[in-house]
Amino acid sequence: MNSADKLTTDWTAQTVGMSTDILDRMERAVAKVRERLLRATGALNRAGIPYAVIGGNAVASWVATVDEGAVRTTRDIDLLVRREDLPAITNVLEAAGFVAGELLDVTMFRDGEEGKPSEAIHLLFAGEKSRPDHLLPAPEIETVDNPADYRVLTLAALVAMKLMSNRRKDQVHILDLIGVGLVDAGWLPQLPPELAARLQELLDTPDG
């Protein structure tokens, strides 16, 4: 941290009545997620293995195209991959320092032996339902390039995945996209009726 950043951190800490140590830890947490994301996707890029960043990091990437101040941080990293590529993915990510494992039927790669499952690389598989109750399987891998040089799932596919999962955090992510104008009522006709109804409810009740 340079002197200007330290002054800013110290001033912020004094203003909100919080120790600079807490703010430093918050900054480090965000930096660690970014480092893991870039290390994992960089390794997959070099190996030529198809993937798409999904989940909260994909939402953040799309939100940042409109308003970086509206970006919401997340601690785990979700990737959409092909089932047949799993052996190659395992070799590549283990060579990058990740440790393969599975928890509650989720294929994941922890960041080293001491890495937490909640902070791991989590894999979802294209063309497969990640939960039995999902209306549709996960989409095929269709991506756009991110300025940070990783591949992000297309917005249409990402919105459909979030509406299918429909957990509270998924609803919040959709609201983030609505809040910056990336999703609106014009999306309703292109969605299956059940997903359109979920989006309509979020459009009608943006404040919960």
Backbone as JSON, one array per atom type, in Angstrom:
{
  "sequence": "MNSADKLTTDWTAQTVGMSTDILDRMERAVAKVRERLLRATGALNRAGIPYAVIGGNAVASWVATVDEGAVRTTRDIDLLVRREDLPAITNVLEAAGFVAGELLDVTMFRDGEEGKPSEAIHLLFAGEKSRPDHLLPAPEIETVDNPADYRVLTLAALVAMKLMSNRRKDQVHILDLIGVGLVDAGWLPQLPPELAARLQELLDTPDG",
  "N": [[0.85, -1.19, 0.0], [0.65, 2.17, -0.95], [1.7, 5.49, 0.21], [-0.36, 7.35, -0.18], [-2.64, 5.74, -0.43], [-2.62, 4.63, 2.12], [-3.11, 6.86, 3.72], [-5.71, 7.42, 2.89], [-7.04, 5.1, 3.73], [-6.62, 5.28, 6.52], [-8.0, 7.66, 7.08], [-10.61, 6.92, 6.32], [-11.07, 4.86, 8.15], [-11.03, 6.27, 10.6], [-13.22, 7.9, 10.19], [-15.46, 6.17, 10.09], [-15.25, 4.94, 12.49], [-13.76, 2.58, 12.77], [-11.19, 0.15, 13.08], [-8.04, 0.43, 11.37], [-6.93, -2.01, 10.79], [-9.09, -3.75, 10.37], [-10.18, -2.7, 8.0], [-8.0, -3.11, 6.32], [-7.99, -5.9, 6.27], [-10.39, -6.38, 4.97], [-9.82, -5.34, 2.43], [-7.75, -7.05, 1.69], [-9.14, -9.46, 1.53], [-10.81, -9.11, -0.71], [-8.82, -8.76, -2.64], [-7.61, -11.28, -2.59], [-9.59, -12.97, -3.65], [-9.71, -11.99, -6.26], [-7.1, -12.59, -7.08], [-7.11, -15.43, -6.98], [-9.09, -15.93, -8.89], [-7.92, -14.88, -11.26], [-5.62, -16.45, -11.38], [-6.62, -19.06, -11.7], [-8.25, -18.83, -14.06], [-6.34, -17.88, -15.83], [-4.61, -20.08, -16.01], [-6.32, -21.94, -17.23], [-6.82, -20.58, -19.62], [-4.26, -20.62, -20.82], [-4.0, -23.33, -21.23], [-5.9, -23.75, -23.1], [-8.51, -24.58, -22.51], [-11.98, -24.68, -22.62], [-14.16, -22.5, -20.8], [-16.4, -20.7, -18.62], [-16.72, -17.85, -16.62], [-19.0, -17.68, -14.03], [-21.77, -17.04, -11.78], [-21.38, -14.9, -8.87], [-19.06, -13.43, -9.53], [-19.26, -13.17, -12.28], [-21.6, -11.66, -12.48], [-20.68, -9.34, -11.19], [-18.74, -8.55, -13.04], [-20.33, -7.89, -15.27], [-21.94, -5.84, -14.15], [-19.97, -3.95, -13.63], [-19.44, -2.97, -16.15], [-21.17, -0.94, -16.45], [-21.46, 0.54, -14.03], [-19.05, 0.87, -11.82], [-19.12, 1.4, -9.15], [-21.3, 0.08, -8.21], [-20.68, -2.53, -7.93], [-20.75, -5.71, -6.42], [-19.04, -7.58, -4.02], [-17.73, -10.97, -3.88], [-16.9, -14.16, -2.42], [-16.42, -16.72, -3.36], [-15.62, -18.63, -6.35], [-17.12, -19.35, -9.3], [-17.22, -21.57, -12.0], [-18.22, -22.43, -15.26], [-17.94, -25.38, -17.0], [-17.01, -28.07, -19.3], [-18.04, -31.41, -18.84], [-16.46, -33.44, -19.93], [-13.99, -32.31, -19.99], [-12.99, -32.39, -17.46], [-10.8, -34.08, -16.4], [-8.53, -32.84, -17.64], [-8.84, -30.23, -16.68], [-8.48, -30.66, -13.96], [-5.77, -31.42, -13.86], [-4.57, -29.05, -14.75], [-5.42, -27.06, -12.91], [-4.51, -28.11, -10.5], [-1.77, -27.96, -10.96], [-1.56, -25.25, -10.78], [-1.73, -24.78, -8.12], [-4.07, -25.44, -6.79], [-6.34, -27.63, -5.02], [-7.98, -30.56, -5.69], [-11.34, -31.65, -4.99], [-14.46, -32.74, -3.47], [-17.61, -31.73, -2.27], [-20.68, -32.21, -0.85], [-21.68, -33.06, -3.32], [-20.63, -31.15, -4.99], [-18.18, -30.26, -7.25], [-15.01, -29.12, -6.6], [-12.17, -26.89, -6.19], [-9.93, -26.3, -3.86], [-7.94, -23.62, -2.56], [-5.03, -24.62, -2.15], [-3.91, -26.91, 0.47], [-4.91, -25.97, 2.89], [-7.01, -24.44, 2.15], [-10.31, -23.01, 2.23], [-13.5, -24.55, 1.66], [-15.58, -22.75, 1.11], [-14.27, -20.73, -0.15], [-13.36, -21.7, -2.49], [-12.65, -22.78, -5.92], [-15.48, -23.43, -7.67], [-17.13, -25.82, -9.66], [-19.5, -25.97, -12.29], [-21.38, -27.87, -14.63], [-21.71, -27.73, -18.1], [-24.77, -28.18, -19.83], [-25.87, -29.83, -17.91], [-28.08, -30.31, -15.14], [-27.64, -28.46, -12.24], [-29.04, -28.69, -9.94], [-31.65, -30.93, -9.02], [-34.22, -29.77, -9.1], [-34.1, -27.71, -10.89], [-35.33, -25.87, -13.66], [-34.18, -25.94, -16.19], [-31.22, -27.33, -17.77], [-27.77, -26.36, -17.11], [-26.41, -23.81, -19.23], [-24.79, -24.08, -22.49], [-21.31, -23.34, -23.11], [-20.96, -20.15, -23.67], [-19.36, -17.21, -24.23], [-18.11, -13.91, -23.36], [-15.32, -11.75, -23.78], [-13.47, -10.5, -21.03], [-12.11, -7.41, -19.81], [-10.08, -8.0, -17.99], [-9.03, -10.27, -18.98], [-10.3, -12.74, -18.68], [-12.91, -15.13, -19.32], [-16.31, -14.48, -19.54], [-19.61, -15.58, -18.86], [-22.25, -15.14, -21.22], [-24.63, -12.46, -20.95], [-27.38, -13.05, -21.2], [-27.49, -15.85, -20.77], [-26.45, -15.95, -18.2], [-28.35, -14.52, -16.69], [-30.55, -16.24, -16.97], [-29.56, -18.5, -15.61], [-29.32, -17.47, -13.0], [-31.98, -16.86, -12.41], [-33.05, -19.4, -12.47], [-31.74, -20.67, -10.3], [-32.51, -19.04, -8.12], [-32.11, -18.49, -5.39], [-31.78, -16.46, -2.4], [-29.43, -14.92, -2.7], [-29.1, -15.1, -5.45], [-31.34, -13.75, -6.36], [-30.71, -11.21, -5.4], [-28.47, -10.67, -6.98], [-29.69, -10.51, -9.51], [-31.23, -8.25, -9.04], [-29.16, -6.4, -8.79], [-28.32, -6.28, -11.45], [-30.63, -5.3, -12.62], [-30.67, -2.84, -11.35], [-28.61, -1.36, -12.56], [-29.53, -1.11, -15.06], [-29.16, -3.16, -16.91], [-30.88, -5.27, -17.11], [-34.31, -5.49, -17.75], [-37.9, -5.0, -18.16], [-38.11, -5.69, -20.8], [-36.87, -8.09, -21.13], [-38.64, -10.1, -20.48], [-40.33, -11.44, -22.5], [-38.55, -13.22, -23.73], [-37.96, -15.24, -22.0], [-38.58, -18.48, -20.44], [-41.9, -19.18, -19.19], [-42.0, -19.64, -16.31], [-39.55, -18.61, -15.41], [-39.8, -16.02, -16.33], [-41.86, -15.13, -14.71], [-40.58, -15.06, -12.25], [-38.69, -13.07, -12.72], [-40.41, -10.92, -13.21], [-41.54, -10.57, -10.69], [-39.32, -9.63, -9.26], [-38.84, -7.26, -10.63], [-41.14, -5.92, -9.92], [-40.91, -5.66, -7.19], [-38.45, -4.27, -6.23], [-37.26, -3.47, -3.86], [-37.66, -5.49, -2.12]],
  "CA": [[0.0, 0.0, 0.0], [1.46, 3.39, -0.98], [1.37, 6.44, 1.28], [-1.67, 7.97, -0.45], [-3.67, 4.76, -0.08], [-2.64, 4.47, 3.58], [-3.8, 8.02, 4.27], [-7.13, 7.25, 2.61], [-7.53, 4.04, 4.62], [-6.63, 5.81, 7.89], [-9.09, 8.64, 7.17], [-11.87, 6.18, 6.28], [-11.23, 4.15, 9.43], [-11.38, 7.24, 11.63], [-14.55, 8.43, 9.91], [-16.51, 5.2, 10.41], [-15.0, 4.38, 13.8], [-13.31, 1.21, 12.59], [-9.73, 0.08, 13.06], [-7.45, 0.25, 10.03], [-6.69, -3.44, 10.59], [-10.29, -4.35, 9.79], [-10.26, -2.26, 6.61], [-6.94, -3.81, 5.59], [-8.43, -7.28, 6.07], [-11.43, -6.33, 3.94], [-9.15, -5.14, 1.14], [-7.02, -8.27, 1.37], [-10.11, -10.49, 1.16], [-11.2, -8.84, -2.1], [-7.64, -9.01, -3.48], [-7.37, -12.72, -2.67], [-10.56, -13.53, -4.59], [-9.26, -11.6, -7.6], [-5.89, -13.35, -7.41], [-7.51, -16.8, -7.28], [-9.82, -15.91, -10.16], [-6.99, -14.69, -12.37], [-4.7, -17.59, -11.45], [-7.35, -20.2, -12.25], [-8.64, -18.61, -15.45], [-5.11, -17.77, -16.61], [-4.14, -21.44, -16.28], [-7.23, -22.53, -18.22], [-6.56, -19.9, -20.9], [-3.0, -21.12, -21.4], [-4.2, -24.71, -21.64], [-6.9, -23.79, -24.16], [-9.69, -25.31, -22.04], [-13.15, -23.79, -22.57], [-14.81, -22.27, -19.51], [-17.03, -19.38, -18.47], [-16.93, -17.37, -15.26], [-20.43, -17.49, -13.77], [-21.97, -16.66, -10.38], [-21.23, -13.53, -8.43], [-18.0, -12.73, -10.26], [-19.78, -12.81, -13.6], [-22.51, -10.53, -12.26], [-19.85, -8.16, -10.91], [-18.11, -8.13, -14.3], [-21.33, -7.2, -16.08], [-22.31, -4.58, -13.48], [-18.85, -3.01, -13.78], [-19.46, -2.34, -17.47], [-22.06, 0.22, -16.37], [-21.21, 1.34, -12.83], [-18.14, 0.11, -10.96], [-19.5, 1.65, -7.77], [-22.4, -0.82, -7.84], [-20.18, -3.9, -7.92], [-20.86, -6.42, -5.15], [-17.96, -8.55, -3.92], [-18.09, -12.34, -3.55], [-15.67, -14.82, -2.0], [-16.15, -17.94, -4.1], [-15.46, -18.46, -7.79], [-17.88, -20.38, -10.01], [-16.86, -21.71, -13.41], [-18.96, -23.38, -16.09], [-17.0, -26.14, -17.83], [-17.57, -29.28, -19.89], [-17.74, -32.59, -18.04], [-15.38, -34.22, -20.54], [-12.71, -31.62, -19.77], [-12.63, -32.41, -16.03], [-9.43, -34.55, -16.14], [-7.57, -31.81, -18.03], [-9.0, -29.12, -15.75], [-7.86, -31.07, -12.7], [-4.31, -31.33, -14.02], [-4.16, -27.65, -14.92], [-5.64, -26.3, -11.68], [-3.59, -28.61, -9.47], [-0.46, -27.39, -11.26], [-1.62, -23.84, -10.38], [-1.76, -24.69, -6.67], [-5.37, -25.78, -6.24], [-6.48, -29.02, -4.57], [-9.28, -31.08, -6.13], [-12.14, -32.32, -3.99], [-15.9, -32.69, -3.68], [-18.36, -31.53, -1.03], [-22.11, -32.15, -1.13], [-21.82, -33.26, -4.77], [-20.06, -30.02, -5.73], [-16.78, -30.42, -7.6], [-14.35, -27.86, -6.25], [-10.72, -26.85, -6.08], [-9.53, -25.4, -2.79], [-6.66, -22.93, -2.8], [-4.05, -25.24, -1.28], [-4.43, -27.87, 1.44], [-5.62, -25.26, 3.96], [-8.04, -23.6, 1.58], [-11.68, -23.25, 2.68], [-14.46, -24.85, 0.6], [-16.37, -21.55, 0.79], [-13.44, -19.82, -0.94], [-12.77, -22.53, -3.52], [-13.17, -22.74, -7.28], [-16.59, -24.38, -7.78], [-17.43, -26.12, -11.05], [-20.78, -26.42, -12.79], [-21.12, -28.53, -15.91], [-22.59, -27.33, -19.19], [-25.7, -29.19, -20.27], [-26.34, -30.64, -16.79], [-28.76, -29.59, -14.07], [-26.85, -28.41, -11.01], [-29.96, -29.16, -8.9], [-32.75, -31.65, -9.67], [-35.42, -28.96, -9.25], [-33.93, -26.66, -11.88], [-36.18, -25.98, -14.84], [-33.34, -26.23, -17.36], [-29.8, -27.59, -17.46], [-26.85, -25.23, -17.3], [-26.24, -23.55, -20.67], [-23.5, -24.35, -23.09], [-20.32, -22.3, -22.79], [-20.95, -19.0, -24.58], [-18.69, -16.22, -23.4], [-17.55, -12.66, -23.87], [-14.03, -11.47, -23.15], [-13.44, -9.5, -19.98], [-10.86, -6.66, -19.9], [-9.06, -8.63, -17.16], [-8.55, -11.42, -19.75], [-10.97, -14.0, -18.44], [-14.12, -15.26, -20.14], [-17.52, -14.35, -18.73], [-20.81, -16.07, -19.51], [-23.1, -14.11, -21.81], [-25.59, -11.92, -19.99], [-28.65, -13.77, -21.29], [-27.34, -17.15, -20.11], [-26.23, -15.7, -16.78], [-29.65, -14.15, -16.09], [-31.36, -17.47, -16.9], [-29.02, -19.34, -14.53], [-29.65, -16.85, -11.73], [-33.41, -17.01, -12.19], [-33.3, -20.81, -12.17], [-31.3, -20.97, -8.94], [-33.55, -18.33, -7.36], [-31.85, -18.3, -3.97], [-31.79, -15.03, -2.06], [-28.28, -14.23, -3.31], [-29.34, -15.01, -6.88], [-32.3, -12.66, -6.54], [-29.96, -9.96, -5.19], [-27.65, -10.46, -8.17], [-30.58, -10.01, -10.57], [-31.57, -6.86, -8.69], [-28.0, -5.58, -9.14], [-28.35, -6.09, -12.91], [-31.75, -4.38, -12.87], [-30.32, -1.52, -10.83], [-27.74, -0.61, -13.48], [-30.19, -1.02, -16.36], [-28.81, -4.24, -17.84], [-32.05, -6.15, -17.2], [-35.57, -4.76, -17.56], [-39.09, -5.74, -18.58], [-37.93, -6.17, -22.17], [-36.36, -9.45, -21.09], [-39.69, -11.06, -20.12], [-40.82, -12.32, -23.58], [-37.57, -14.21, -24.19], [-37.73, -16.22, -20.94], [-39.66, -19.43, -20.17], [-42.89, -18.54, -18.31], [-41.67, -19.7, -14.89], [-38.46, -17.67, -15.14], [-40.35, -14.68, -16.56], [-42.64, -14.76, -13.52], [-39.62, -14.72, -11.19], [-38.13, -11.76, -13.05], [-41.46, -9.91, -13.02], [-41.66, -10.31, -9.25], [-38.19, -8.8, -8.85], [-39.06, -5.94, -11.2], [-42.25, -5.29, -9.2], [-40.56, -5.44, -5.78], [-36.99, -4.13, -6.19], [-36.81, -3.24, -2.5], [-38.01, -6.66, -1.32]],
  "C": [[0.88, 1.24, 0.0], [0.95, 4.39, 0.05], [0.01, 7.09, 1.08], [-2.8, 7.02, -0.07], [-3.77, 4.59, 1.43], [-3.36, 5.65, 4.22], [-5.31, 7.91, 4.08], [-7.74, 6.23, 3.54], [-7.64, 4.55, 6.05], [-7.8, 6.79, 8.07], [-10.44, 7.94, 7.2], [-12.13, 5.49, 7.6], [-11.66, 5.1, 10.53], [-12.81, 7.74, 11.45], [-15.64, 7.48, 10.34], [-16.3, 4.55, 11.77], [-14.56, 2.94, 13.77], [-11.8, 1.19, 12.54], [-9.22, -0.12, 11.64], [-7.16, -1.21, 9.75], [-7.89, -4.12, 9.94], [-10.41, -3.97, 8.32], [-9.2, -2.95, 5.76], [-7.36, -5.24, 5.29], [-9.51, -7.35, 5.0], [-10.81, -6.2, 2.56], [-8.41, -6.4, 0.72], [-7.96, -9.38, 0.91], [-10.54, -10.34, -0.3], [-10.03, -9.16, -3.04], [-7.38, -10.5, -3.65], [-8.33, -13.39, -3.64], [-10.12, -13.23, -6.02], [-8.03, -12.4, -8.01], [-6.23, -14.79, -7.77], [-8.21, -16.89, -8.63], [-8.86, -15.81, -11.34], [-6.02, -15.85, -12.51], [-5.39, -18.79, -12.1], [-7.68, -19.99, -13.73], [-7.42, -18.46, -16.35], [-4.57, -19.14, -16.97], [-5.01, -22.13, -17.33], [-7.04, -21.9, -19.59], [-5.33, -20.48, -21.58], [-3.14, -22.55, -21.91], [-5.23, -24.84, -22.77], [-8.17, -24.55, -23.79], [-10.88, -24.35, -21.96], [-13.73, -23.69, -21.16], [-15.55, -20.95, -19.59], [-17.1, -19.06, -16.99], [-18.42, -17.11, -15.09], [-20.58, -16.99, -12.32], [-21.73, -15.19, -10.11], [-20.15, -12.76, -9.17], [-18.43, -12.33, -11.66], [-20.74, -11.63, -13.49], [-21.72, -9.25, -12.03], [-19.2, -7.64, -12.19], [-19.09, -7.38, -15.18], [-21.73, -5.87, -15.46], [-21.23, -3.53, -13.67], [-18.8, -2.35, -15.14], [-20.31, -1.08, -17.47], [-21.67, 1.13, -15.21], [-20.33, 0.55, -11.87], [-18.47, 0.29, -9.48], [-20.62, 0.74, -7.28], [-21.96, -2.27, -7.76], [-20.26, -4.48, -6.51], [-19.76, -7.49, -5.11], [-18.51, -9.94, -3.56], [-16.81, -13.1, -3.24], [-15.4, -16.13, -2.72], [-16.12, -17.66, -5.59], [-16.15, -19.63, -8.46], [-17.5, -20.37, -11.48], [-17.79, -22.73, -14.06], [-17.98, -24.05, -17.03], [-17.72, -27.33, -18.45], [-17.13, -30.49, -19.07], [-16.54, -33.36, -18.61], [-14.0, -33.58, -20.36], [-12.21, -31.73, -18.34], [-11.23, -32.97, -15.77], [-8.37, -33.51, -16.48], [-7.63, -30.61, -17.09], [-8.32, -29.44, -14.43], [-6.35, -30.95, -12.78], [-3.84, -29.88, -14.03], [-4.3, -26.88, -13.6], [-4.75, -26.81, -10.54], [-2.18, -28.08, -9.69], [-0.39, -25.91, -10.86], [-1.78, -23.67, -8.88], [-3.08, -25.01, -6.02], [-5.45, -27.27, -5.92], [-7.89, -29.49, -4.9], [-10.01, -31.77, -4.99], [-13.61, -32.21, -4.33], [-16.58, -32.56, -2.32], [-19.82, -31.34, -1.4], [-22.38, -32.17, -2.63], [-21.35, -32.07, -5.6], [-18.58, -30.29, -5.98], [-16.08, -29.09, -7.37], [-12.84, -28.02, -6.21], [-10.36, -25.81, -5.03], [-8.16, -24.8, -3.09], [-5.62, -23.46, -1.82], [-4.72, -26.14, -0.26], [-5.25, -27.2, 2.54], [-6.77, -24.39, 3.44], [-9.44, -23.99, 2.04], [-12.58, -23.59, 1.49], [-15.27, -23.62, 0.16], [-15.59, -20.56, -0.07], [-12.8, -20.54, -2.13], [-13.26, -22.14, -4.91], [-14.25, -23.81, -7.37], [-16.94, -24.57, -9.25], [-18.89, -26.5, -11.24], [-20.55, -26.93, -14.2], [-22.17, -28.16, -16.95], [-23.49, -28.49, -19.6], [-26.23, -30.09, -19.17], [-27.06, -29.75, -15.78], [-27.87, -29.61, -12.83], [-27.7, -28.78, -9.8], [-31.13, -29.84, -9.59], [-33.98, -30.79, -9.94], [-35.27, -27.83, -10.27], [-34.77, -26.93, -13.12], [-35.39, -26.44, -16.06], [-31.94, -26.62, -16.92], [-28.98, -26.32, -17.62], [-26.61, -25.04, -18.79], [-24.91, -24.07, -21.18], [-22.58, -23.15, -22.85], [-20.29, -21.25, -23.91], [-20.44, -17.81, -23.78], [-18.43, -14.91, -24.14], [-16.23, -12.44, -23.14], [-14.17, -10.34, -22.14], [-12.13, -8.72, -20.11], [-9.72, -7.25, -19.06], [-8.56, -9.94, -17.78], [-9.09, -12.74, -19.23], [-12.33, -13.96, -19.15], [-15.35, -15.34, -19.27], [-18.71, -14.87, -19.54], [-21.63, -14.91, -20.08], [-24.18, -13.69, -20.82], [-26.9, -12.7, -20.01], [-28.58, -15.11, -20.56], [-27.17, -16.98, -18.61], [-27.54, -15.37, -16.07], [-30.52, -15.39, -15.95], [-30.88, -18.37, -15.77], [-29.41, -18.78, -13.16], [-31.14, -17.0, -11.41], [-33.76, -18.46, -11.88], [-32.91, -21.15, -10.74], [-32.23, -20.33, -7.91], [-33.37, -18.33, -5.85], [-31.84, -16.8, -3.67], [-30.63, -14.31, -2.74], [-28.43, -14.11, -4.82], [-30.31, -13.88, -7.19], [-31.61, -11.3, -6.38], [-29.1, -9.65, -6.4], [-28.5, -9.94, -9.34], [-30.97, -8.56, -10.29], [-30.4, -5.92, -8.98], [-27.99, -5.27, -10.64], [-29.49, -5.17, -13.31], [-31.36, -2.97, -12.47], [-29.45, -0.7, -11.75], [-28.3, -0.6, -14.9], [-29.84, -2.11, -17.35], [-29.96, -5.22, -18.04], [-33.3, -5.31, -16.92], [-36.73, -5.6, -18.08], [-38.99, -6.26, -20.01], [-37.4, -7.59, -22.24], [-37.48, -10.49, -20.95], [-40.12, -11.96, -21.28], [-39.83, -13.42, -23.99], [-37.31, -15.3, -23.16], [-38.87, -17.23, -20.88], [-40.62, -18.83, -19.13], [-42.52, -18.54, -16.83], [-40.56, -18.71, -14.54], [-38.92, -16.23, -15.35], [-41.13, -14.21, -15.33], [-41.71, -14.36, -12.37], [-39.0, -13.35, -11.45], [-39.16, -10.67, -12.82], [-41.61, -9.55, -11.56], [-40.53, -9.41, -8.76], [-38.32, -7.38, -9.4], [-40.13, -5.17, -10.42], [-41.87, -4.91, -7.77], [-39.04, -5.29, -5.63], [-36.43, -3.92, -4.79], [-37.2, -4.38, -1.56], [-39.43, -6.64, -0.8]]
}
